[in-house]
Amino acid sequence: MRVLVRELQPGCILIEDVYGMTNRPLIPKQTVLTNELIAILQAFLVPSVEIGSVLVNGTAFIPDGNAVQNGEKDDFITAYLHAVQASKAEFKLWQSGVPVDITRIRMILLPLLEKIETGPDNISLLHRLSNEEEYLYQHMTAVGLISAFIAARLKFSKGEIVQTALAGFLADCGMSKIESSVLQKKSPLTAKEYKEIKFHASYSYNMAKNIPFLSEGAKVAIIQHHERMDGSGYIFGLKGNEIHPKAKIIAAADIFHAMTSERLYRSKQSPYKVLELMEQDYFGKLDLAVIKALGEGIIHLSQGSIVKLSNGEIGEVLAVNRNHLVRPLVKITNTGQLINMLEERFLYIDEIIGLSQSVSNP
């Protein structure tokens, strides 16, 4: 819907780029608005913007004045945020002792899986929608979706993709058995608290082991999703091929979403930086084929891509290194400086803004 800037509130989600006095976006689409960003819109005298009908916390946004409804522009965002609230409701039921209802979980996930299948770029929106207060419920939903996305890239069958999604979603259902004071803690966990958290994989498995419509492979993946290829994970310290393929996928999806999300005691990071960190910091711990499938699925860099770098500079991609997708050759727009990001290791891509006019309008 299009609403006046004065009617915006924190948590509104842009669904179209907002332009100022240049042909570069002032604020890109899929940005979650804060008081500071709303103030920027007011300072640049932007009269109105296109936003989704749902706030980032999943509640409906009802402006005071008139608003023009749009069609499908916020379709995935709205569906995802509603799914997060449904996930939250399920989690609360688990906390009260109600068993997992796999039928309801399927109803949460399957419509979103269809949207990702028809619009794979939707998976790259998830990090923009992160909200620290809703992190736990967003994480369950997103890990299920990202796991399915990776499984599809690895050519799993349709049925196995769904099973991977369900396992990814339920991998953290055991968190409902952890003390709320630990889950909601806003500072790093103590050693004792971390030890308690590590039991969640076992709790999750116990909650899922008797579900008839969940495959044995999915159940194994749930209890193994914190195992690591080098044996450094938990619960069993498994290595390599001892770990189920679905568990390897969920492990990567879990780490990726956690690192790209706003959390109670940790700020989110750029997905492109996180993918590089996963290759470096988790080398030997995560399955490289899984990381490659995830990276190639969400990194859509090509010659002519316009990117924002971590230092705030805007530039055009001149060449892509296929062995290092997040480290292209970039020409800075304002200065014409050429930056080979393979050599400038302190820089990373913050976001992909779009294509240059010469590419998008040949």
PyMOL commands that set and color helices and strands:
alter all, ss='L'
color gray80, all
select helices_A, chain A and resi 5-7+35-43+75-95+102-118+120-129+132-153+158-170+173-177+180-183+191-197+200-208+216-224+240-242+245-259+271-281+288-298+357-360
alter helices_A, ss='H'
color red, helices_A
select strands_A, chain A and resi 2-4+18-19+25-27+48-50+305-309+314-319+329-332+338-340+349-355
alter strands_A, ss='S'
color yellow, strands_A
deselect
rebuild
show_as cartoon
